[in-house]
């Protein structure tokens, strides 16, 4: 007896071809029935309070553990990936101490905008061909994209907890389409990390308590992007010149050698975000910051936190030529920026310059944040 033909065969082939035309580099399908051990790992992450000040993770933990919380009728999820592999080693920027190192993903147009329109087009095709309900997601909803991508066969979650692909290394942006269509699923990708520890050993702040575990409170990507307020003193030196994000654990993955350059031109680094000089970044007022980083992920963090990071990088540079640029920020309207300028000057200025700055700017007890920063340093 001949087995019945797959009713979705032609549709899936059409979807794959359209995804390829839309410059998605990976395509797979997972069931919404369960996320395996991912839900348990998330609960452990929350219970150990490794989320830092990302309180929204606590509020959405139940929804994250089951895609059907976002779409009760969902039976399948199409996962797609778009490569953003860079044309040079991101680690090289760490040696240019007078430049601010910006993570690869943030150097181009915001990936949410690049992926979402194309994902909607792909979802629209599915909706028309299968008469199905669909919802699209690009990293802005409580959906566990990385575990779903692994279940859909796009790759596996490496020891650094990020997705790794045999074809694209660690450089994939992910998008998801939830649908009520009962699509045939792919087999999950096996873990190919083996005994490699590159991603764990390179971390400057020891953010991995164990393989496959991350403590966001120690992660430079979290500290420079999500963390509000002062960055703890113990992490300032390890941050080096990283002013937005960190690529270390991604960049050292051996599977990157198989990754070709990103095909999508909109994901190429912009001149204004390609590890620019710190002296330029320190001169940005709010309007200039918004103009320079318009349409990029950097803008979402805001000038206050970004300048905080730039001042830490300036203090770590060891280059006294940045003293004038830093000292100008002692008059900044934002207390956090003034405070970080004090810290940076303490690292850069000579004894006489330091005393002059102290007498000029830091004797007013009304500037509590700055005074507190001085006192911490003096202890």
N, C-alpha and C positions, 0 to 999 in steps of 0.2 A: 504494500500500500504506500503510495507516495505521500510524503509529509506535506501538510498545507504550506503554501507559500507565506512568507513573512509579509503581512499587510503593510508594514512600515518600510519595507526595503527601499522602494523607489523614493519615498519621502526623505528617509535618512540620507540617501545618496545626494539628493538635491540640497538638503541642509548642509551637508559636509562641503559640497562644492561652493555653495553660497558663502559659507564661513571662510573658506579659503580665499574667495574673491574679496571679502571684506577685510582681509589680512589678519584673520585669526590664525594662529599657528598650531593650535591644538584643539581637539574636539572630542568630547566623550559624554556618556550618559550614565547617570547613577539613579538608583531608586531612592525614594524619600522614606523608605521603611525604617532606616536606622543609620546612625553614624558610627557604629561600632564602639571602639574605646574612646573616641574623640570626646563624647559627652562626659565621660568619667574624668578625663584629663582636664577638661574645662572646669569641672566642679572642684578638682584639687587645686587648680590655679587660683580659683576664687577663695577657697577655704584658707589657703596659705597667704592670702592678701598680696599676691604677686602682681596685681593689676595697677598698683600705684594709686594715682588720683583719677583713674578712668572708672569712675563710679558707675557709668552707664553700663559697664560690663556686668556688674552685679544685678542691676535692674533688669537686664535682658537675658540672663543666663538660661531661663526656662525656654524662651523662644529660640535661643541659639542651638539648643540641644535637639530641636526637631523642626525641620524646614516647613512642616505642615502647620506650624504655629503662624507662619506668614501667609500661607495659602492652604486652607484645610482640604481643598479638593485635589491638591497636588499629588501626583503619582510618580512623576519622573522629574529629574533636573538635568538639563543640558549644561555642561560646563565647557567653557571655551577659554583659551589662553592666548595672549598676544605678547610676543617677545619684545622686550625692551633692552636686549643685550647691547652693552656699550661698545664703542670702537676702540677703547683703551682701558688699561687696568685702572680701576678706581683707586687702588691703593697708592698709585704714584702721586696723587694729589696730596697725600699726607706728608710728603717731604717738602712741600712748598709752603713753608710756615707763614709767609706773608699773604697767602691766599686762603680764602675760606672754602673748605671742602663741602660740597653739597652732594647729597646722595643722588645716585643715577636716576632714580625714579622721579626726582623733583626738578630735574634740569630742563624738562620739556613742558609742553602743554599738559595740563592736568589730565591724567589718564582716565579719570571718571568721565570727562567730556568726550574723549576720543573713543572710548569703548561703548558708552551707553547708547549713542545714536545708532551704531552698527548692530548692537545687541537687540535693540528694538526692531530693526529691520529684519533680523534673523527670526525673532520671535513672531513678527507679523507674518512671515512666510509660513511658519508652523501653524499659526492660528488659522490661516486661510486654507491650507492644504488638509489639515486634520480636523477642522472645525473645533479647535481646542481653546480653552482658556489659558492665558499665559501671564506671567509677571517677570520682569527683568530686574536684576540686582548687580550693582558694581560697587562692592565694598562700602556701602553706606547703610546697610540694614543688618540686623542681628542674624546673619547667616554665616555658617562656618564654611567659607569657600575652600579653604585648603584641604580639610578632610574630604569634602565632597569631590574636589578635583582628584584626589588620590583614589577614591572609590570609583570615579568615572574613568580611571586609567590614564590621566594626564601626567602623573608622576607619583612621587611619594613624599611624605613629610620627613625631611632630613633631621639630623641631630640638632640642627639650629632651629627646628620647628617650621621652617619655611618649605614650600614645595620645591622639589628638585625633579627635573625632567632629564631623561637620557638624551633628548634631542636639543633642549634649550637651557640646560643647566638650571641656575637659580633665578633666571631672568624672565618670569612670566607674570603679566597682569592677568587677573582672573575675572570672568564674568559668568553669571548664572541666569538661566531661564527656568523658572518653575512652571510646570504644565500639568493639566489633568489628563493628558494623553498617556496611556500605558506603553511607553516606548521601550524597546529592548535595551538592556543595560550592557555596559562594557565590564570587563573583568578588572578588578583593582590592580594597580601597579605594585610590584614587589619592592621591598626596601633594598636598595643597592649601595647603602653607605658602607657596609662591611666594617672593617676595623678603623677606617679613617676618622681622625679627630681634628682635622684642620680647622673647621668652623668653631669648635669648642676652644681650642688652644689659642686662637688668635684674638679672642675677645679681650679688649683692654680692661674691662671692668668685671670680668668673671660673672657674666650675666646668666650663665648656664649652670644651675646647681647639679645637673646630671644630663646625660644625653637625652634629647627629646623633651627637655624641660627648660623654660625660660622664666627668669625673674625680671619682669619689665622694670622694676624699680632700679635695676642696675644697668639697664640697656641704654646705650647712648642714643639710639634711634628714639626711644621713648623720652629720654631726658631732654633732648634738644627739640622735640616736636610737640609732644603731648603734655609734658610736665609743666605745671604752672609755678611761678614764684622762683625762689632761689634753688639752684642746683647744688646739692650737698658738696662740701669742700672736697671730700675724698674722691669725687669723680671729675673735678675740674681739670686736673693735670692729664688724666687719661683721655679726656675729650680731645686734646690736641687742638687741631685747627678745624675740627668738624663743626660746622655751623648749622647744618640741617641734615639730620639722619646719619646713618652709618652703614657702610656696605661691607665691612670687613669679613663677616661670617659668610656672606654671599659670594664675595669675590674670590675666596680661596677654595671654593668647591671644585674638585677635579673634573666634575661633569661639565663645567663651563667650557672645556676645550672643544666640546662638540657643538657649542652654540654659535650659530651664525649671527651676523649683525641684525638688529631690528629692521624689519622691512618697512614699517610705517614711518614716513618722514616726519610726522607730527610728534613722534617720540624721540627725535634727535635733540641733542642738547642745544639750548640757545646760548648765544654769546654772553648775554647778561647774567646767565645762571651757571655758566660753566666754570665753577671754582674761581670767582672774581677776586680781585685784590681786596684785602681787608680794609685798606684805607678808603676805598670807594664805599664799602658797605657801612662803615662807621659814620659816614657823612650823610646817610639817608635820613631825611625827615619822613613824616608819615606819608605825605603825598608822593615823595620820590620812591619810598618803599613800595607803595601800591602800584605805581607806574612801572617800576622795574620788574616786579614779580606778578604782574597781572596775568591771569590765566594759568598760573602754575600752582602746585601744591604749597609752595613756600608762603604765598599770600595768606592762606588760611590760618597760619600760625600767628600772624600779626607782627608788627614791628617790635613791640616790647620784648617778646620772647626771642625774636630773631636777633635783635641787637644785644640782648643778654648773652646769647651764644657767641656772637662776634667779639664781644669784649673778653670773654673767656679765651677765645682763640688768640686775641691780641696779647693777652697776658701770658699765654703759653709760647708766643713767638720768640720771646727773648730779644726782640729788636726794638731799640729805643727810638727808632724813627717813627714809631706809632704813637709816641707819647702825646704829641699835639692833638692828634685825632681823638685819642682817648680822653684827654683832659677837657676837650670841648663838651663831652657828654656828662661832665660833672654838673652842668647846669640844665640837663634834660628834664622835662616836666615829669617823666616817669620815675618813681623812686627805685624800681628794680634796675633800671638802666643806670641811674646815678650810683647805686650801690656796686654794680658790676664794674663801673668805671673806676671806682675806688680800688676794688680788688685788682684790676688789671694794672693800674698805676703802681700799686704796691709791688707787683711783679716786675715792672719795667723801669720805673724811675730810679735815678740815683738818689743818694741821701739828701742832697740839697733840694733837688726837684721835689722829692717826696714831702719834705718839710714845708716847702712853699705851698704845695697843693693842699696840705693839711690845714695850714693857717688860712688859706684863701677860701676853702670850700667846706671844711668839715668841722667847724667849731660850733655850729648851730645844733642844739639838742632837738630842735623841731624836725630835723631831718633824721627821724628815728631809724629808718632803714639803713642809711649810710653809716650812722654811728654804730649800730649793731654790727654791721659788717666789719668795721674797724676793730671793734672789741673782740669779735671771733678770731680775727687774724692775729691779734696781739696775745691771745691765750696760748 
